Amino acid sequence: MATREFHKVSDECAGVNAGIKFKTIKAHRKVQGTLNEGVEVVLDSIAHFPTRYRLKDDEGRIWTVPIHLVTPIAE
């Protein structure tokens, strides 16, 4: 298995690929605002060490959140 460089993002990690839809299970506050609970977002990319998802909302904003704050939506 190839190692991931901590300063780069990737489109796939452990079977999770960019484009997958997620739903937030808890609100996440950042400088640019709050990503509320229950919002549907799309995975843009994955940051490593610690692993975080970069998610895009309906308005096109990118949110970097810990992976435990979202759950995948079954399609």
Secondary structure, 3 states (H helix, E strand, C coil): CCCCCCCCEECEECCEECCCEEEECCCEEECCEEECCCCEEEEEEEECCCCEEEEECCCCCEEEEEHHHEEECCC
